[in-house]
């Protein structure tokens, strides 16, 4: 089951919830601007995820959650956000909501952020603090969790 407890699986579940909500309560609002913003945010999310994963691989630390980090990555995108890949997932969910024109699904965004924080970010922060001590604390003090 742990192999299925991954952020993309949760993103998939939230996208399914958004689609279901839109089917049950269709309420268009965004139109063409929503399509444009959705594409832009989706591409931004994919780009952030790819750049962050590339930086982590360059430092030979695992990208997959639930694994022990071998390095504390604090440069590149990680100077702006401690969790650029999770931020990318949130942007992708928001992109889908804009693209399918589902404004009633917008509360799914903070709910998804809560799930990511509780299931992935907080346990990762505990591991990083244990492994890197003051180095993690200094980075956490100057770099926000999301943006």
Secondary structure, 3 states (H helix, E strand, C coil): CCCCCCHHHHHHHHHHHHHHHHHHCCCCCCHHHHHHHHHHHHHHHHHHHHHHHHHHHHCCCCCCCCCCCCCCCCCHHHHCCCCHHHHHHHHHHHHHHHHCCCHHHCHHHHHHHHHHHHHHHHHHHHHHHHHHHHHHHHHHHHCCCCC
